[in-house]
Amino acid sequence: MSDWVLLDRSVIGCHGPDAEAFLDGLITCSTRAADDGAPAYGGLLTPQGKVIAPFVLWRAGGGFLLDTHPGFAAALLGRLSIYRLRSAVEMALRPDLVVAQGPDDAAASACPGAVAYGPDPRHRALGKRAIATAGTPGLTDGQAEWDERRVDIGVPETPDDLLAETDFWLEALGEEMNGTDFRKGCFVGQETVSRMKRRTPARSKIVRFAAPVGPAARTPVTVEGFQIGRTGSAAGGHVLALVRLDHLDRALAEGTPVMAGGVPLEPRPQDWLIRAGPEGTRV
């Protein structure tokens, strides 16, 4: 990825006197983590700790911007609106803004039309990220190239990777990708997230696999005909899949093939994946 490229994202603006307190009491990350030049990653969850929408949070223009996949945008805006009640907050989609991604060595000023920029908060290898004014010359469509890059790193992002109101936040790498502040206080779904962190660790996680041909999203992942998970994004010879870690470990130990729709999957777990325990261990 040599230049700043446009991504398929939606931007939601959240402004008003109560915007910071409103968001901070709902989302998994702290609003204080989003500052000039340093966006944060977080999510809005159900009370049961399941994903409604993941997003990158920006502090900009006296308020906040949330950039998310278009497949999550309506649900994210709708659920935030339900929680608004009497808070002095205004929220709306911002079609005048777009999201762009750049390489590791991209100068912040190199993104045309940027109104906010900084390192991608989910993983350092993802490079720089920016919110820019729509229609700015110099930004080209780079979604396919971007998907290949993030899947190669092992970063889930789409509704195929994270099934809304089905997948638990910590299954979806909500801790590994710096998306959870366990010290900030309450947020929706906090009890379940805290319990899975400290007492009953997530048995399933999104894992990277090598695949000669990417199977379709949401294809069952099986070991000897027994389903252990399902696939998500596929690009560049890799596929992400939410799988039961214990069954995957057993298959690896026994040399049993892992399959998805007739396609063999070779496990390539991310080296930053947290496996289990209160402190967490990485593979």
C-alpha positions as CSV (number, residue, x, y, z in Angstrom):
1,M,0.0,0.0,0.0
2,S,1.9,3.0,-1.3
3,D,-0.6,5.9,-1.0
4,W,-3.6,6.9,1.0
5,V,-6.6,5.0,-0.2
6,L,-10.4,5.2,0.5
7,L,-12.0,2.5,2.5
8,D,-15.6,1.3,2.5
9,R,-16.6,3.0,5.8
10,S,-19.4,5.1,7.2
11,V,-18.8,8.0,9.6
12,I,-21.1,9.0,12.4
13,G,-20.8,12.3,14.2
14,C,-21.5,12.8,17.9
15,H,-21.5,16.3,19.2
16,G,-23.0,18.3,22.0
17,P,-22.3,19.3,25.6
18,D,-22.9,15.8,26.9
19,A,-21.2,13.9,24.1
20,E,-18.2,12.7,26.0
21,A,-20.0,11.6,29.1
22,F,-22.7,10.0,27.0
23,L,-20.3,7.9,24.9
24,D,-17.9,7.1,27.8
25,G,-20.8,5.4,29.7
26,L,-21.7,3.2,26.8
27,I,-18.7,2.1,24.8
28,T,-15.9,-0.4,25.6
29,C,-13.0,2.0,25.2
30,S,-12.4,5.3,27.1
31,T,-13.2,8.5,25.2
32,R,-10.0,9.8,26.8
33,A,-8.0,7.4,24.7
34,A,-9.1,9.3,21.6
35,D,-7.1,12.5,21.3
36,D,-5.6,14.6,18.6
37,G,-3.5,12.3,16.5
38,A,-4.5,9.2,18.4
39,P,-7.8,7.5,17.6
40,A,-9.1,4.7,19.7
41,Y,-10.8,1.4,18.9
42,G,-13.9,0.3,20.7
43,G,-17.4,-1.2,20.4
44,L,-21.0,-0.9,21.4
45,L,-22.3,-4.1,22.9
46,T,-25.5,-5.7,24.0
47,P,-26.1,-6.0,27.8
48,Q,-24.9,-9.7,27.3
49,G,-21.5,-8.5,26.0
50,K,-22.2,-9.3,22.3
51,V,-21.1,-7.1,19.4
52,I,-23.5,-4.5,18.1
53,A,-20.8,-2.6,16.2
54,P,-17.0,-2.1,16.3
55,F,-15.6,1.3,15.4
56,V,-12.6,3.6,15.4
57,L,-13.3,6.6,17.6
58,W,-11.9,10.1,16.8
59,R,-12.0,13.3,18.7
60,A,-12.6,16.1,16.2
61,G,-14.4,19.4,15.7
62,G,-15.3,19.7,19.4
63,G,-17.0,16.3,19.4
64,F,-16.4,12.7,18.3
65,L,-16.5,10.8,15.0
66,L,-17.1,7.1,14.8
67,D,-15.9,5.3,11.7
68,T,-17.4,1.9,11.1
69,H,-18.2,-0.6,8.4
70,P,-21.4,0.4,6.6
71,G,-22.9,-2.9,7.6
72,F,-22.8,-1.8,11.2
73,A,-23.6,1.9,10.8
74,A,-27.4,1.8,11.0
75,A,-27.5,-0.5,14.1
76,L,-24.8,1.6,15.8
77,L,-26.6,4.9,15.2
78,G,-30.0,3.4,16.1
79,R,-28.8,2.0,19.4
80,L,-27.0,5.1,20.4
81,S,-30.1,7.1,19.6
82,I,-32.1,4.8,21.9
83,Y,-29.7,5.5,24.8
84,R,-29.7,9.3,24.2
85,L,-32.8,10.0,26.3
86,R,-32.4,13.6,27.6
87,S,-28.7,13.9,27.0
88,A,-27.6,17.0,25.1
89,V,-26.1,15.1,22.2
90,E,-26.7,15.2,18.4
91,M,-25.8,12.2,16.3
92,A,-26.0,11.7,12.5
93,L,-24.3,10.0,9.6
94,R,-21.7,12.2,8.0
95,P,-21.7,11.6,4.2
96,D,-19.4,14.6,3.8
97,L,-16.6,12.6,5.4
98,V,-14.7,9.5,4.3
99,V,-12.1,7.2,5.8
100,A,-8.6,6.6,4.3
101,Q,-5.7,4.4,5.2
102,G,-2.0,4.9,4.5
103,P,1.2,3.0,4.9
104,D,3.3,2.8,8.0
105,D,5.6,5.6,6.9
106,A,2.9,7.9,5.6
107,A,3.4,11.5,6.9
108,A,0.2,12.7,8.7
109,S,0.0,15.6,6.3
110,A,0.2,13.3,3.3
111,C,-3.5,12.4,3.4
112,P,-5.4,14.8,1.2
113,G,-8.3,16.6,2.9
114,A,-7.6,15.1,6.3
115,V,-9.6,16.5,9.2
116,A,-8.2,13.9,11.7
117,Y,-5.4,11.4,11.4
118,G,-3.3,9.1,13.5
119,P,-2.0,5.5,13.8
120,D,-4.6,2.8,13.4
121,P,-5.3,1.8,17.1
122,R,-5.9,-1.9,16.5
123,H,-2.4,-3.0,15.4
124,R,0.7,-1.1,14.6
125,A,1.2,-2.9,11.3
126,L,-2.0,-1.5,9.9
127,G,-0.3,1.9,9.3
128,K,-1.9,5.3,9.5
129,R,-5.6,6.2,9.3
130,A,-7.5,9.4,8.5
131,I,-10.9,11.1,8.3
132,A,-11.0,13.2,5.2
133,T,-13.4,15.4,3.4
134,A,-15.4,13.5,0.7
135,G,-14.5,14.3,-2.8
136,T,-11.0,15.4,-2.1
137,P,-8.8,14.8,-5.1
138,G,-5.9,12.3,-4.6
139,L,-7.8,9.6,-2.8
140,T,-8.3,6.3,-4.7
141,D,-10.3,3.2,-4.0
142,G,-8.0,0.7,-2.2
143,Q,-10.5,-1.6,-0.5
144,A,-9.3,-4.8,-2.1
145,E,-5.6,-4.0,-1.2
146,W,-6.7,-3.0,2.3
147,D,-8.6,-6.2,2.9
148,E,-5.6,-8.3,1.8
149,R,-3.4,-6.4,4.3
150,R,-5.7,-6.6,7.3
151,V,-6.6,-10.3,6.8
152,D,-2.9,-11.1,6.4
153,I,-2.3,-9.4,9.8
154,G,-5.4,-11.1,11.2
155,V,-7.6,-8.2,11.9
156,P,-11.4,-8.7,11.7
157,E,-13.6,-5.8,10.6
158,T,-16.7,-6.7,8.6
159,P,-20.1,-8.1,9.5
160,D,-18.9,-11.5,8.2
161,D,-16.1,-11.4,10.7
162,L,-18.2,-10.2,13.7
163,L,-21.8,-11.3,13.7
164,A,-23.9,-8.7,15.3
165,E,-25.7,-9.7,18.5
166,T,-24.2,-13.2,18.2
167,D,-20.4,-13.0,18.8
168,F,-19.0,-12.0,22.2
169,W,-16.7,-9.0,22.2
170,L,-13.7,-10.9,23.5
171,E,-14.2,-13.6,20.9
172,A,-14.0,-10.9,18.3
173,L,-10.5,-9.8,19.6
174,G,-11.9,-6.8,21.5
175,E,-9.0,-7.1,24.0
176,E,-6.2,-8.0,21.6
177,M,-7.0,-5.0,19.3
178,N,-6.9,-2.5,22.2
179,G,-10.7,-2.1,22.2
180,T,-11.5,-2.6,25.9
181,D,-10.6,-0.4,28.9
182,F,-11.1,-2.6,31.9
183,R,-10.4,0.2,34.3
184,K,-12.6,3.1,33.1
185,G,-15.8,2.0,34.8
186,C,-19.2,1.0,33.4
187,F,-20.1,0.3,29.8
188,V,-22.9,-1.7,28.3
189,G,-22.0,-5.4,28.5
190,Q,-19.3,-4.8,31.0
191,E,-20.3,-7.6,33.4
192,T,-20.0,-10.3,30.8
193,V,-16.8,-8.8,29.3
194,S,-15.2,-8.6,32.8
195,R,-16.3,-12.2,33.7
196,M,-14.8,-13.6,30.4
197,K,-11.6,-11.7,31.1
198,R,-11.1,-12.8,34.7
199,R,-13.1,-16.0,35.3
200,T,-14.4,-17.8,32.3
201,P,-12.1,-17.0,29.3
202,A,-13.6,-17.0,25.8
203,R,-13.3,-20.5,24.3
204,S,-13.6,-19.2,20.8
205,K,-11.5,-16.5,19.0
206,I,-11.0,-15.2,15.5
207,V,-8.0,-16.9,14.1
208,R,-6.1,-16.5,10.8
209,F,-5.7,-19.4,8.4
210,A,-3.9,-19.9,5.2
211,A,-6.1,-21.2,2.4
212,P,-5.4,-21.8,-1.3
213,V,-8.8,-20.5,-2.2
214,G,-10.8,-18.4,0.2
215,P,-14.0,-20.2,1.2
216,A,-17.2,-18.1,1.2
217,A,-17.9,-16.1,4.4
218,R,-19.9,-18.0,7.1
219,T,-18.9,-21.4,5.8
220,P,-18.7,-24.0,8.6
221,V,-15.2,-24.8,9.7
222,T,-15.0,-28.5,10.5
223,V,-12.6,-31.2,11.8
224,E,-13.6,-34.7,10.8
225,G,-17.1,-33.4,10.0
226,F,-17.6,-31.8,13.4
227,Q,-18.1,-28.0,13.2
228,I,-15.7,-26.0,15.3
229,G,-16.5,-22.5,13.9
230,R,-17.2,-20.5,10.8
231,T,-15.3,-18.4,8.3
232,G,-15.2,-14.7,7.8
233,S,-13.2,-12.4,5.5
234,A,-10.9,-14.0,2.9
235,A,-8.2,-12.2,0.9
236,G,-4.7,-12.8,-0.4
237,G,-4.5,-16.5,0.5
238,H,-5.7,-16.0,4.0
239,V,-9.0,-16.4,5.7
240,L,-10.2,-15.3,9.2
241,A,-12.5,-17.7,11.1
242,L,-14.1,-17.7,14.5
243,V,-13.2,-21.2,16.0
244,R,-13.2,-23.1,19.2
245,L,-9.6,-22.9,20.4
246,D,-9.6,-26.2,22.2
247,H,-10.9,-28.1,19.2
248,L,-8.3,-26.4,17.0
249,D,-5.5,-27.2,19.4
250,R,-6.6,-30.9,19.4
251,A,-6.7,-31.0,15.6
252,L,-3.2,-29.5,15.4
253,A,-1.8,-31.9,18.0
254,E,-3.3,-34.9,16.2
255,G,-2.5,-33.7,12.7
256,T,-6.2,-33.7,11.7
257,P,-7.1,-31.5,8.7
258,V,-9.2,-28.4,9.3
259,M,-11.7,-27.8,6.5
260,A,-14.2,-25.2,5.3
261,G,-16.5,-26.2,2.4
262,G,-14.0,-28.7,1.0
263,V,-11.1,-26.2,1.3
264,P,-8.2,-27.1,3.6
265,L,-7.3,-24.5,6.1
266,E,-3.8,-24.2,7.5
267,P,-3.9,-22.6,11.0
268,R,-1.7,-19.5,11.2
269,P,-2.7,-18.0,14.6
270,Q,-1.8,-14.4,15.1
271,D,1.3,-14.0,17.4
272,W,-0.7,-11.4,19.4
273,L,-3.7,-13.7,20.1
274,I,-4.6,-13.9,23.8
275,R,-5.5,-17.5,24.7
276,A,-6.7,-17.7,28.3
277,G,-6.3,-16.8,31.9
278,P,-6.7,-13.6,33.9
279,E,-3.4,-12.2,32.6
280,G,-3.7,-13.8,29.2
281,T,-1.0,-15.7,27.3
282,R,-0.1,-15.2,23.7
283,V,0.5,-18.0,21.2
